[in-house]
Amino acid sequence: AQGEAVQQLREALKILAERVLILEHMIGVHG
């Protein structure tokens, strides 16, 4: 069960990181 939780956490972090990269890209373009 713990391994499954870790897997879900990794997926969430990966999605979050992608969103941050997109946000930085948009800010960089407009800035």
mmCIF file as gemmi writes it, N, C-alpha and C atoms, coordinates in Angstrom:
data_model
loop_
_atom_site.group_PDB
_atom_site.id
_atom_site.type_symbol
_atom_site.label_atom_id
_atom_site.label_alt_id
_atom_site.label_comp_id
_atom_site.label_asym_id
_atom_site.label_entity_id
_atom_site.label_seq_id
_atom_site.pdbx_PDB_ins_code
_atom_site.Cartn_x
_atom_site.Cartn_y
_atom_site.Cartn_z
_atom_site.occupancy
_atom_site.B_iso_or_equiv
_atom_site.pdbx_formal_charge
_atom_site.auth_seq_id
_atom_site.auth_asym_id
_atom_site.pdbx_PDB_model_num
ATOM 1 N N . ALA Axp A 1 ? 0.843 -1.208 0 1 0 ? 1 A 1
ATOM 2 C CA . ALA Axp A 1 ? 0 0 0 1 0 ? 1 A 1
ATOM 3 C C . ALA Axp A 1 ? 0.875 1.253 0 1 0 ? 1 A 1
ATOM 4 N N . GLN Axp A 2 ? 2.007 1.161 0.698 1 0 ? 2 A 1
ATOM 5 C CA . GLN Axp A 2 ? 2.891 2.331 0.778 1 0 ? 2 A 1
ATOM 6 C C . GLN Axp A 2 ? 3.491 2.635 -0.585 1 0 ? 2 A 1
ATOM 7 N N . GLY Axp A 3 ? 3.877 1.586 -1.309 1 0 ? 3 A 1
ATOM 8 C CA . GLY Axp A 3 ? 4.452 1.793 -2.637 1 0 ? 3 A 1
ATOM 9 C C . GLY Axp A 3 ? 3.464 2.473 -3.562 1 0 ? 3 A 1
ATOM 10 N N . GLU Axp A 4 ? 2.181 2.113 -3.421 1 0 ? 4 A 1
ATOM 11 C CA . GLU Axp A 4 ? 1.153 2.729 -4.266 1 0 ? 4 A 1
ATOM 12 C C . GLU Axp A 4 ? 1.013 4.212 -3.946 1 0 ? 4 A 1
ATOM 13 N N . ALA Axp A 5 ? 1.097 4.546 -2.666 1 0 ? 5 A 1
ATOM 14 C CA . ALA Axp A 5 ? 0.998 5.948 -2.25 1 0 ? 5 A 1
ATOM 15 C C . ALA Axp A 5 ? 2.171 6.741 -2.803 1 0 ? 5 A 1
ATOM 16 N N . VAL Axp A 6 ? 3.361 6.137 -2.757 1 0 ? 6 A 1
ATOM 17 C CA . VAL Axp A 6 ? 4.553 6.812 -3.276 1 0 ? 6 A 1
ATOM 18 C C . VAL Axp A 6 ? 4.399 7.047 -4.769 1 0 ? 6 A 1
ATOM 19 N N . GLN Axp A 7 ? 3.833 6.058 -5.473 1 0 ? 7 A 1
ATOM 20 C CA . GLN Axp A 7 ? 3.643 6.192 -6.917 1 0 ? 7 A 1
ATOM 21 C C . GLN Axp A 7 ? 2.699 7.352 -7.224 1 0 ? 7 A 1
ATOM 22 N N . GLN Axp A 8 ? 1.622 7.454 -6.449 1 0 ? 8 A 1
ATOM 23 C CA . GLN Axp A 8 ? 0.663 8.549 -6.659 1 0 ? 8 A 1
ATOM 24 C C . GLN Axp A 8 ? 1.315 9.891 -6.364 1 0 ? 8 A 1
ATOM 25 N N . LEU Axp A 9 ? 2.169 9.92 -5.327 1 0 ? 9 A 1
ATOM 26 C CA . LEU Axp A 9 ? 2.851 11.16 -4.957 1 0 ? 9 A 1
ATOM 27 C C . LEU Axp A 9 ? 3.79 11.592 -6.072 1 0 ? 9 A 1
ATOM 28 N N . ARG Axp A 10 ? 4.504 10.621 -6.662 1 0 ? 10 A 1
ATOM 29 C CA . ARG Axp A 10 ? 5.415 10.942 -7.764 1 0 ? 10 A 1
ATOM 30 C C . ARG Axp A 10 ? 4.643 11.5 -8.95 1 0 ? 10 A 1
ATOM 31 N N . GLU Axp A 11 ? 3.492 10.911 -9.259 1 0 ? 11 A 1
ATOM 32 C CA . GLU Axp A 11 ? 2.671 11.395 -10.371 1 0 ? 11 A 1
ATOM 33 C C . GLU Axp A 11 ? 2.23 12.832 -10.11 1 0 ? 11 A 1
ATOM 34 N N . ALA Axp A 12 ? 1.793 13.106 -8.875 1 0 ? 12 A 1
ATOM 35 C CA . ALA Axp A 12 ? 1.33 14.45 -8.523 1 0 ? 12 A 1
ATOM 36 C C . ALA Axp A 12 ? 2.468 15.457 -8.637 1 0 ? 12 A 1
ATOM 37 N N . LEU Axp A 13 ? 3.654 15.074 -8.168 1 0 ? 13 A 1
ATOM 38 C CA . LEU Axp A 13 ? 4.804 15.981 -8.229 1 0 ? 13 A 1
ATOM 39 C C . LEU Axp A 13 ? 5.21 16.241 -9.666 1 0 ? 13 A 1
ATOM 40 N N . LYS Axp A 14 ? 5.105 15.204 -10.512 1 0 ? 14 A 1
ATOM 41 C CA . LYS Axp A 14 ? 5.479 15.366 -11.915 1 0 ? 14 A 1
ATOM 42 C C . LYS Axp A 14 ? 4.533 16.35 -12.594 1 0 ? 14 A 1
ATOM 43 N N . ILE Axp A 15 ? 3.23 16.226 -12.318 1 0 ? 15 A 1
ATOM 44 C CA . ILE Axp A 15 ? 2.242 17.139 -12.902 1 0 ? 15 A 1
ATOM 45 C C . ILE Axp A 15 ? 2.49 18.56 -12.398 1 0 ? 15 A 1
ATOM 46 N N . LEU Axp A 16 ? 2.782 18.68 -11.106 1 0 ? 16 A 1
ATOM 47 C CA . LEU Axp A 16 ? 3.03 19.996 -10.516 1 0 ? 16 A 1
ATOM 48 C C . LEU Axp A 16 ? 4.26 20.64 -11.145 1 0 ? 16 A 1
ATOM 49 N N . ALA Axp A 17 ? 5.315 19.846 -11.325 1 0 ? 17 A 1
ATOM 50 C CA . ALA Axp A 17 ? 6.548 20.368 -11.923 1 0 ? 17 A 1
ATOM 51 C C . ALA Axp A 17 ? 6.291 20.851 -13.348 1 0 ? 17 A 1
ATOM 52 N N . GLU Axp A 18 ? 5.483 20.085 -14.099 1 0 ? 18 A 1
ATOM 53 C CA . GLU Axp A 18 ? 5.178 20.484 -15.474 1 0 ? 18 A 1
ATOM 54 C C . GLU Axp A 18 ? 4.421 21.803 -15.492 1 0 ? 18 A 1
ATOM 55 N N . ARG Axp A 19 ? 3.476 21.965 -14.566 1 0 ? 19 A 1
ATOM 56 C CA . ARG Axp A 19 ? 2.7 23.212 -14.511 1 0 ? 19 A 1
ATOM 57 C C . ARG Axp A 19 ? 3.598 24.387 -14.162 1 0 ? 19 A 1
ATOM 58 N N . VAL Axp A 20 ? 4.542 24.18 -13.246 1 0 ? 20 A 1
ATOM 59 C CA . VAL Axp A 20 ? 5.467 25.249 -12.851 1 0 ? 20 A 1
ATOM 60 C C . VAL Axp A 20 ? 6.33 25.646 -14.045 1 0 ? 20 A 1
ATOM 61 N N . LEU Axp A 21 ? 6.798 24.654 -14.806 1 0 ? 21 A 1
ATOM 62 C CA . LEU Axp A 21 ? 7.626 24.943 -15.974 1 0 ? 21 A 1
ATOM 63 C C . LEU Axp A 21 ? 6.84 25.752 -16.996 1 0 ? 21 A 1
ATOM 64 N N . ILE Axp A 22 ? 5.578 25.379 -17.207 1 0 ? 22 A 1
ATOM 65 C CA . ILE Axp A 22 ? 4.731 26.11 -18.162 1 0 ? 22 A 1
ATOM 66 C C . ILE Axp A 22 ? 4.528 27.541 -17.669 1 0 ? 22 A 1
ATOM 67 N N . LEU Axp A 23 ? 4.285 27.686 -16.36 1 0 ? 23 A 1
ATOM 68 C CA . LEU Axp A 23 ? 4.066 29.009 -15.777 1 0 ? 23 A 1
ATOM 69 C C . LEU Axp A 23 ? 5.312 29.874 -15.946 1 0 ? 23 A 1
ATOM 70 N N . GLU Axp A 24 ? 6.496 29.295 -15.664 1 0 ? 24 A 1
ATOM 71 C CA . GLU Axp A 24 ? 7.741 30.05 -15.808 1 0 ? 24 A 1
ATOM 72 C C . GLU Axp A 24 ? 7.959 30.436 -17.263 1 0 ? 24 A 1
ATOM 73 N N . HIS Axp A 25 ? 7.602 29.542 -18.174 1 0 ? 25 A 1
ATOM 74 C CA . HIS Axp A 25 ? 7.768 29.834 -19.598 1 0 ? 25 A 1
ATOM 75 C C . HIS Axp A 25 ? 6.876 31.008 -20.004 1 0 ? 25 A 1
ATOM 76 N N . MET Axp A 26 ? 5.619 30.991 -19.532 1 0 ? 26 A 1
ATOM 77 C CA . MET Axp A 26 ? 4.688 32.067 -19.876 1 0 ? 26 A 1
ATOM 78 C C . MET Axp A 26 ? 5.166 33.391 -19.292 1 0 ? 26 A 1
ATOM 79 N N . ILE Axp A 27 ? 5.63 33.351 -18.039 1 0 ? 27 A 1
ATOM 80 C CA . ILE Axp A 27 ? 6.116 34.58 -17.4 1 0 ? 27 A 1
ATOM 81 C C . ILE Axp A 27 ? 7.357 35.077 -18.129 1 0 ? 27 A 1
ATOM 82 N N . GLY Axp A 28 ? 8.224 34.155 -18.526 1 0 ? 28 A 1
ATOM 83 C CA . GLY Axp A 28 ? 9.443 34.528 -19.237 1 0 ? 28 A 1
ATOM 84 C C . GLY Axp A 28 ? 9.131 35.163 -20.581 1 0 ? 28 A 1
ATOM 85 N N . VAL Axp A 29 ? 8.128 34.637 -21.267 1 0 ? 29 A 1
ATOM 86 C CA . VAL Axp A 29 ? 7.757 35.178 -22.575 1 0 ? 29 A 1
ATOM 87 C C . VAL Axp A 29 ? 7.188 36.584 -22.413 1 0 ? 29 A 1
ATOM 88 N N . HIS Axp A 30 ? 6.292 36.761 -21.426 1 0 ? 30 A 1
ATOM 89 C CA . HIS Axp A 30 ? 5.653 38.06 -21.253 1 0 ? 30 A 1
ATOM 90 C C . HIS Axp A 30 ? 6.584 39.054 -20.564 1 0 ? 30 A 1
ATOM 91 N N . GLY Axp A 31 ? 7.541 38.542 -19.755 1 0 ? 31 A 1
ATOM 92 C CA . GLY Axp A 31 ? 8.432 39.423 -19.012 1 0 ? 31 A 1
ATOM 93 C C . GLY Axp A 31 ? 9.527 39.932 -19.929 1 0 ? 31 A 1
